[in-house]
């Protein structure tokens, strides 16, 4: 299980939500796996790439351009990260 900056074990989803909150400046944001950019203020294509880069750095993985282009929801993003964490 991945750890947050305090060393506590948290799910990939929880860590994704924390990055979204910080990057979008929405501290009370409650994500669901079904959320898409249309559902969340400030989540545009530029922010998508910034969020993905922050998450790649956080988890020390590289999702890749082709996979990144197929991410359409929070669930897709979490699945892509979990796949990289499980399989490198």
GUROBA-602676 format. One line per field, with one value per residue: residue in one letter; x, y, z of N, C-alpha, C in turn. Coordinates in steps of 0.1 Angstrom, whole numbers, plus 5000, padded with zeros to 4 digits. Layout:
BEGIN
resn <- a; ...
n.xx <- X; ...
n.yy <- Y; ...
n.zz <- Z; ...
ca.xx <- X; ...
ca.yy <- Y; ...
ca.zz <- Z; ...
c.xx <- X; ...
c.yy <- Y; ...
c.zz <- Z; ...
END
This chain:
BEGIN
resn <- x; x; x; x; x; x; x; x; x; x; x; x; x; x; x; x; x; x; x; x; x; x; x; x; x; x; x; x; x; x; x; x; x; x; x; x; x; x; x; x; x; x; x; x; x; x; x; x; x; x; x; x; x; x; x; x; x; x; x; x; x; x; x; x; x; x; x; x; x; x; x; x; x; x; x; x; x; x; x; x; x; x; x; x; x; x; x; x
n.xx <- 5009; 5006; 5022; 5014; 5027; 5032; 5039; 5019; 4998; 4979; 4952; 4956; 4936; 4929; 4953; 4954; 4931; 4940; 4960; 4945; 4929; 4949; 4961; 4940; 4931; 4910; 4901; 4880; 4871; 4854; 4861; 4849; 4852; 4839; 4839; 4845; 4863; 4843; 4827; 4841; 4851; 4876; 4891; 4907; 4922; 4949; 4953; 4949; 4972; 4991; 4983; 4986; 5014; 5023; 5013; 5027; 5053; 5049; 5043; 5064; 5064; 5058; 5034; 5029; 5024; 5004; 4987; 4980; 4965; 4942; 4929; 4900; 4885; 4884; 4885; 4898; 4923; 4932; 4932; 4952; 4975; 4975; 4980; 5006; 5020; 5016; 5028; 5049
n.yy <- 4988; 5022; 5051; 5081; 5115; 5116; 5092; 5074; 5046; 5048; 5047; 5045; 5060; 5078; 5093; 5103; 5119; 5138; 5151; 5162; 5180; 5198; 5207; 5218; 5237; 5232; 5225; 5211; 5192; 5163; 5135; 5110; 5078; 5079; 5106; 5131; 5155; 5173; 5173; 5186; 5217; 5237; 5216; 5211; 5204; 5212; 5213; 5186; 5174; 5185; 5175; 5148; 5146; 5154; 5132; 5111; 5117; 5116; 5089; 5078; 5067; 5062; 5070; 5073; 5086; 5076; 5060; 5081; 5097; 5082; 5084; 5093; 5097; 5099; 5074; 5060; 5072; 5064; 5036; 5034; 5043; 5024; 5001; 5006; 5007; 4981; 4965; 4978
n.zz <- 5000; 4991; 5007; 5024; 5026; 5054; 5061; 5066; 5056; 5027; 5004; 4968; 4955; 4976; 4978; 4952; 4953; 4972; 4958; 4937; 4951; 4961; 4937; 4923; 4940; 4957; 4986; 4999; 4981; 4971; 4956; 4932; 4917; 4893; 4885; 4860; 4839; 4833; 4855; 4875; 4887; 4873; 4864; 4837; 4804; 4806; 4834; 4838; 4828; 4844; 4869; 4864; 4860; 4886; 4901; 4889; 4897; 4925; 4929; 4917; 4891; 4855; 4834; 4807; 4773; 4756; 4772; 4790; 4774; 4771; 4795; 4810; 4833; 4869; 4879; 4857; 4859; 4884; 4880; 4860; 4875; 4895; 4880; 4870; 4894; 4903; 4882; 4872
ca.xx <- 5000; 5014; 5022; 5013; 5039; 5034; 5042; 5007; 4994; 4966; 4949; 4959; 4925; 4930; 4964; 4949; 4922; 4948; 4967; 4935; 4926; 4959; 4964; 4928; 4928; 4896; 4904; 4869; 4867; 4852; 4861; 4844; 4858; 4832; 4841; 4853; 4866; 4830; 4821; 4849; 4856; 4890; 4898; 4908; 4933; 4962; 4954; 4950; 4986; 4998; 4980; 4993; 5029; 5025; 5011; 5038; 5064; 5046; 5043; 5076; 5060; 5056; 5021; 5031; 5015; 4993; 4978; 4975; 4954; 4930; 4923; 4888; 4878; 4892; 4887; 4908; 4936; 4935; 4935; 4965; 4985; 4976; 4986; 5020; 5025; 5016; 5035; 5061
ca.yy <- 5000; 5034; 5059; 5095; 5122; 5114; 5078; 5066; 5039; 5053; 5041; 5053; 5069; 5089; 5101; 5110; 5130; 5148; 5159; 5170; 5191; 5208; 5213; 5226; 5247; 5229; 5216; 5202; 5184; 5149; 5128; 5096; 5072; 5083; 5120; 5135; 5169; 5180; 5173; 5193; 5230; 5239; 5204; 5212; 5196; 5216; 5208; 5171; 5170; 5189; 5165; 5135; 5148; 5154; 5119; 5103; 5120; 5112; 5074; 5073; 5059; 5069; 5064; 5073; 5095; 5068; 5057; 5094; 5102; 5074; 5087; 5101; 5099; 5097; 5059; 5057; 5076; 5055; 5023; 5035; 5043; 5011; 4992; 5009; 5003; 4966; 4959; 4986
ca.zz <- 5000; 4991; 5019; 5022; 5031; 5068; 5063; 5068; 5044; 5022; 4991; 4956; 4954; 4986; 4974; 4940; 4958; 4979; 4947; 4930; 4960; 4961; 4924; 4918; 4950; 4962; 4997; 5003; 4970; 4973; 4943; 4931; 4905; 4881; 4881; 4848; 4839; 4832; 4868; 4885; 4883; 4871; 4858; 4822; 4798; 4811; 4847; 4837; 4826; 4857; 4880; 4861; 4863; 4901; 4905; 4884; 4906; 4938; 4929; 4910; 4879; 4843; 4828; 4792; 4766; 4750; 4784; 4795; 4764; 4773; 4808; 4809; 4846; 4881; 4879; 4847; 4864; 4896; 4875; 4854; 4885; 4902; 4871; 4870; 4907; 4904; 4871; 4868
c.xx <- 5009; 5012; 5021; 5025; 5042; 5038; 5031; 5003; 4980; 4964; 4954; 4949; 4926; 4942; 4961; 4940; 4930; 4955; 4957; 4931; 4936; 4961; 4952; 4924; 4914; 4898; 4892; 4864; 4866; 4851; 4853; 4851; 4852; 4834; 4850; 4855; 4853; 4824; 4828; 4854; 4871; 4898; 4897; 4920; 4947; 4964; 4955; 4965; 4994; 4996; 4987; 5008; 5031; 5023; 5022; 5050; 5062; 5048; 5056; 5074; 5059; 5044; 5023; 5020; 5002; 4982; 4972; 4964; 4941; 4923; 4912; 4881; 4888; 4895; 4898; 4922; 4941; 4940; 4949; 4976; 4987; 4983; 5001; 5027; 5026; 5026; 5047; 5059
c.yy <- 5012; 5042; 5073; 5102; 5120; 5100; 5068; 5059; 5045; 5047; 5050; 5063; 5081; 5098; 5109; 5122; 5141; 5157; 5168; 5182; 5202; 5215; 5222; 5237; 5245; 5220; 5207; 5193; 5169; 5142; 5115; 5091; 5076; 5097; 5121; 5150; 5178; 5182; 5182; 5206; 5230; 5228; 5205; 5204; 5200; 5211; 5193; 5167; 5174; 5179; 5152; 5135; 5147; 5140; 5109; 5105; 5115; 5096; 5069; 5063; 5068; 5062; 5063; 5081; 5087; 5065; 5070; 5099; 5094; 5076; 5097; 5104; 5096; 5082; 5054; 5060; 5067; 5041; 5023; 5036; 5030; 5000; 4993; 5005; 4988; 4959; 4967; 4993
c.zz <- 5000; 5004; 5015; 5028; 5046; 5071; 5065; 5055; 5040; 5008; 4980; 4954; 4963; 4983; 4961; 4944; 4964; 4968; 4940; 4939; 4960; 4948; 4919; 4928; 4956; 4974; 5002; 4992; 4974; 4960; 4944; 4918; 4892; 4876; 4868; 4849; 4839; 4846; 4879; 4880; 4883; 4865; 4843; 4817; 4804; 4826; 4848; 4836; 4838; 4868; 4877; 4864; 4878; 4906; 4901; 4893; 4920; 4939; 4923; 4899; 4867; 4836; 4813; 4785; 4761; 4761; 4789; 4787; 4766; 4786; 4807; 4822; 4857; 4882; 4869; 4853; 4875; 4890; 4868; 4864; 4892; 4893; 4870; 4883; 4909; 4894; 4866; 4855
END
